[in-house]
Amino acid sequence: MTDDGRAPAARVRRGVASRALKREDGRPTVSTRRVEKRRRLSRARRRGTRGRRAFGRRTRSAGAAFQRLVDIMAQLRGPRGCPWDREQTLASLRGFVLEETHEVLDAIDRGDHDALRGEIGDLLFEGVFLAQICADEGHFTVADSLNATTGKLIRRHPHVFDPQGRPLRTPGQVVQQWEQIKAKEQTDAGQRRAILAGVPKTLPALLRAHEIGTRVAAVGFDWPAAAQVVDKIEEEVAELRRAATREGAARIEEEMGDLLFAIANLARKLGIEPESALRKANEKFTKRFTEVEERFHAEGRSVHDATLDEMEMQWSAVKKTI
């Protein structure tokens, strides 16, 4: 031991490191940056994260990038993390998950791939956030969640992953096989469930109607072709007309629901996602009516002062351009 209580070798190393940090012009040396980086990494490790991923550069590897996201989320939820992130619960994130989902859909509808890149990442983050909360509560880990999904994908795609799997040629065959395998898995696990039990009630109504039709069609309960669904729609329109003139509000609402359900299933038979189709129709109408307003404004008028005939004339003109 030396007079200052340090081992000689340790004192020499400290002295070398100190000299390496100094330059005559006062600028940091390469050694300075390396030492500081090591200190940051060491602090990160003490916080229970993988410092190289938490502070490292972006990577082109999807696996490494996803692990980095998982590590960052763990740090945000850690003892020395972010107060806001630490106080979130599964229930408090519901609105954020829905918001991010709709932002992804909006970017898709606009064909904005630059925005979509970020929105997909935000949606993945919400999924990791939910899984991390479950891990913190001792339910399951992020890896458990991912393994459950990858295992399910492999089991339910034997035509892709099983050398002995039966070849499938149409999407309909794939859906039917998926539902059959799913039903068998539930039976084997002693979890007999109704075919429609797994359709989330929180889905938007049109999307849920589409999914209900898809589930029952997988077991053969479906119209033979789209033409028969059109006939059903005409039948429902006639019933709605009768109800509108003879029945009360409850019966009218019921008939309107039957009509919308039939329309959602016509979309399914035609390979159209009804929620997406209606979003696009809403956007088209919004653009057209906004242009009608602009044209009246250019004339020094307001749509509030225009007659229906005047608005319809402008609407017809706008339809030719939008």
PyMOL commands that set and color helices and strands:
alter all, ss='L'
color gray80, all
select helices_A, chain A and resi 8-20+30-46+51-55+62-77+83-87+94-110+113-136+142-155+158-161+171-188+205-217+226-246+249-269+274-298+303-305+308-319
alter helices_A, ss='H'
color red, helices_A
deselect
rebuild
show_as cartoon
